[in-house]
Amino acid sequence: MTNMKGMKCVKCGETAKEARLSFQGHQIDGWKCRCGEEYFDPEQAEKILMLNRIRNKKFRVKLGRMRSNLIIRMPKELERTLGLEKGGEMILQATARKKIEMTA
């Protein structure tokens, strides 16, 4: 049970207060109780889990052409995990011969 000021701790029954918490190397929102119990924001935690799942995975992408532009088609898993949308922008940087780094 959550409210604007905090969340009821299931361990001790006190009200846990909003806090920035460390979750798998990332800072996310959540609640921390005086007894030490921590509760993570489920949406933010899920994004971190999805990112960690694909972090070292390699994806085969398709190249296509739209008029005179070469386009990159990505798997849905990357699209969802990185929050990419049609019309969105990314930065591409050539880091070596035949190697590109993409930043969303």
Secondary structure by P-SEA (a helix, b strand, c coil): cccccbbbbccccccccccccccccbbbbbccccccccccaaaaaaaaaaaaaaccbbbbbbbbbcccbbbbbbcaaaaaaacccccbbbbbbbccccbbbbcc
